[in-house]
């Protein structure tokens, strides 16, 4: 169980940093970790996948960022 505890801690620390590159790197490393059970590996990978998806969908954007994005994407009232 010590290895699983180390992995959980690594995932926690990676998620706390909010850096997608690090999340993806750990996601790949977990795929090749033969010490974890399939279920434990899947659970930790899902935590990373969920965080990547949430970050990718812009849940951390401010309203100003959203307004600026919409302005860039619209021209003459139409989304380009």
N, C-alpha and C positions, 0 to 999 in steps of 0.2 A: 504493500500500500504506500510505501514511502515515495515510489516513483510517481504514482497517481497524484499524491499530495503535491509533489514538485511541479507536475504539469498543471494542476489546477492553479497553483500560485503563479506560474508563468502566464497562463491565460488571463488571470485576474489583472496582473501587472500590464500586460499588453493591451487589454481592453481599457484600462485606466488612462493609457497614453493616447488613445484615439487616433492611432496612425495606421491607416489601411495597409500600407506596405508591410509593416510588422505583423499585422493580423494575418495577411496572406502567407507570409513566410512561415509563421508558426502553423498555420493550417496545413501547409505542404509537409512540414516536418512531422506533424502528427500522423499524416498518412503513412509514413514509413516507420513509425514507432512500434516495434514488435513486442515491447514489454507491456503495452496496454491491451486490455481486452477490447474486442470490437465495440462493445457497448460503451465503455469508458471513452474510447477514442471518438466515437460518434458524438457523444454528449459534449465533449469539449470542442469538437469541430463545429457543432451546431451553435454553440455560444459565439464562436468567432464569426460564422456565417451570418448570424442574426445581426451582430454589431456592424459588420461590413454592409449589409443590406440597409440598415437604418441610416448609417452615415452616407451611403450612396444616394439615398432618397432625399437628402437635404433637410433632415429633421433638425439640424443645428443651424439653419440659416435664419438670420434676423429678418424682420419685415422689410427693412431697408434693402437688404440683399435681394429679397424676393422682388421688390418693386423695381430695382435696377435691372434685374434679370429680365423681367417682363418688358421693361422699356427697350432693352437691347433686342429682344426677340420680336417685338412688334414694330410694324412700319405701316403708317397710314391706317391704323386700326385693325390690321390683319397680322396674325402670327405668321412670320416668314420661316 
